[in-house]
Each structure stands twice: as C-alpha cells, then as structure tokens.
Amino acid sequence: MNDRGSALAQPLRPPSAGRVLLYLGLFLLGAVVGAAGSLVQAGWFPGGLLLALAGEAGLCLGGGWAVRGRGGAVAPAAGWIVAVILLTATRPEGDFLFGAGGGSYLFLLGGMAVAVICATIGQGWQPGGGDARLGK
C-alpha cells in the first residue's frame, strides 16, 4: 500500500534551483522557437507553417518528457505565446512582422492550439504502486 496519500494532500515543496533553471531555459527556448516560427511561416507557406508548428509541438512535448511533468510542456508554450504576441504589435514607425493573410492567423491560432494540446497530453504525476487491479 502507498502510505504517502493523495498528491493533493502532500505539502507544497519549493522547486530546486536546477528545476527552476530548467523551466526558465524552456521558457526562453519557447520564445526563440516562436520568433523563428513567425519568420519561417510566411517565408515558405504552407511548408513553413507546418515546420513552425511541428517545431513548437516537438519543443513542448520534449520539455514535458525532460521534466517528467506538465510544467515542462507549459513553460515553452508560455514562452512561445509571449514572443508571438509581442511580435504581433506594430511599431510606431508602422513596421510589423505579421501580415493580414490567412497563414498568419493559422500560425497564431494553430500554435495556441498546439500549446494547449501538448500541455494537456504532457506527462502528469502518476501515483506509485503496482500495476495490478485494486482488490487483488
């Protein structure tokens, strides 16, 4: 029997410094992937769009696998969203990175959908114990 109890009943423990640095690195890597994807998606449409979304999905799933938790998928997704939202703003000179075409909207909405999907299917905490059915 597992004497630790439910995960919700466990006391909160602060994360280690290494884990905080890993999350920060994943956040920054997500921002870099978002910025690179915003440049690639319009340059080689539709292949660039698929490449940019596949890069984000790979980073989010890889981060979840590396951390062994959903936080590893959420950190690069948050970095991606922050970078892409900041790149959509126009500058005072009138410059902008995203055009008004359908590819830009597919990149924005598709990237957010990929981030949510990867964070949802990321590895969550699984209780320890045997693989047998209960009551056996």
N, C-alpha and C positions, 0 to 999 in steps of 0.2 A: 504494500500500500504506500502511496505517496503521502508523507506527513507534512509536506510543505503547504498544502492547501491551494486554494484558487489563486490564479495570478492577480486577481483584483484585490485579494486580501493581503498581498505582500506589501511590506513597507517600501516607500519610494527610496531609491538609492541614487545618488548623483552619478552621472556617467563619468567614466575615466577620461583622463586628458587625451589619451590616444583615440578614444571613440569620438570625442568632440572634434579633434583634428580631422578624423576620417569624414565626419559629416560635413565639416567646413570645406574640405577638399572636394567632396562630391557636389556640394552646392556650387562651388566655383567652376568645376568641370561641367556642370549642367548649364551654367551661364555661357561658357565658351561654346558648348555644343549648340545652344540656342542662337548665339551670334553667328556662328559658322553656318548653321542651317538656314538662317534668314538670308544669307548671301547666296547660298547654293540653290535654294528652292526656286528662285526666279531665274537663275542663270541657265539651268538645264531642265526646264519644265518639260514633261512631268517626272523625268528620272531624278532630277534634283530634289523634288518634293518628296518622293519616296525614299531617297537616300537620307534626307534630313530627318524624316520621321523614323526611319529604321535606326539611325544613329541615336536618337533620343530614347527609343524603346530599348535598345541594347544597353545604353548607359543606365537607365532606370532599373532594368532587370538585373544587370550586373552589380549595381550598387546594393540592391536588395539581397542578392546572393552573397556579396562580400561581407555585409554587416550581419547577415542572417536574421533580417527583420524588415518590417515595412518602412522603417525610418531610412534605410539605405536607398529605398526607391523614392521616397518623398523628398529627400534632400536635393538630388539632382533635378527632380521635377520642379521644385520651387525655384532653383537657380535658373532653369530654362524659362519659366514663366516670367520671372522678374526681368531677365535680359530681353526677352521678346517684347514685353510690354513697354520697357524703356525705349526700345528701338522703334516702336510704332509712333512715338511722339515726334511732331515736327519741330524743327529748329527755328529760331527767329529769322534766319535767312531764307526760310522756305524749303530747305532741304528735307528729304525724308527717305527712308530706306525701303518701305513697303509701298507698292503701287496699289491701285484700287481694283486690281484684277481678281479673278476667282481663285487663282493659285495662292495668293496671299491669305485669303480667308480660309482656304483649305489648310494652309500651314498653321495658322493661328488656332482654328477650331480643332483640327486633327491632332495637333501637338498637345493641346489641353486634354483631349480625349485619350490619347496615348498615355499621358502622365497619370490620369485617373485610373486607367486600366492597369497599368504597371504597379501603381501603389496598391490597388485592390488585390491583385493576384500575387503580390510580393509575399515572401515567406513570413508568416506570423509566428507568434510564440506557440509552441506545441507543448503540452504537458508531458512530463516524463512518465515512464511506466511501460508495462508490457504491451505487446501487440494483440493480446488475447481479448476476447469479448468479456464484457462485465459479467460477473457471476460465475465465471469458470475457474 
